[in-house]
Amino acid sequence: MANLYDLKKFDLNLLVIFECIYQH
């Protein structure tokens, strides 16, 4: 279960980074 949670967190971080790159 912890693995899935970590994966979700990583996914969210990726989305945030992608948005930052897209805005620049």
C-alpha positions as CSV (number, residue, x, y, z in Angstrom):
1,M,0.0,0.0,0.0
2,A,2.9,2.3,0.8
3,N,4.3,1.8,-2.6
4,L,1.1,2.9,-4.3
5,Y,1.0,6.0,-2.1
6,D,4.6,6.9,-3.0
7,L,3.9,6.4,-6.7
8,K,0.9,8.7,-6.5
9,K,3.0,11.3,-4.7
10,F,5.7,11.0,-7.4
11,D,3.0,11.4,-10.1
12,L,1.8,14.6,-8.5
13,N,5.3,16.0,-8.3
14,L,5.8,15.1,-11.9
15,L,2.7,17.0,-12.8
16,V,3.8,20.1,-10.9
17,I,7.3,20.0,-12.6
18,F,5.7,19.6,-16.0
19,E,3.4,22.6,-15.4
20,C,6.4,24.7,-14.4
21,I,8.2,23.8,-17.6
22,Y,5.1,24.4,-19.6
23,Q,4.6,27.9,-18.2
24,H,8.1,29.0,-19.0
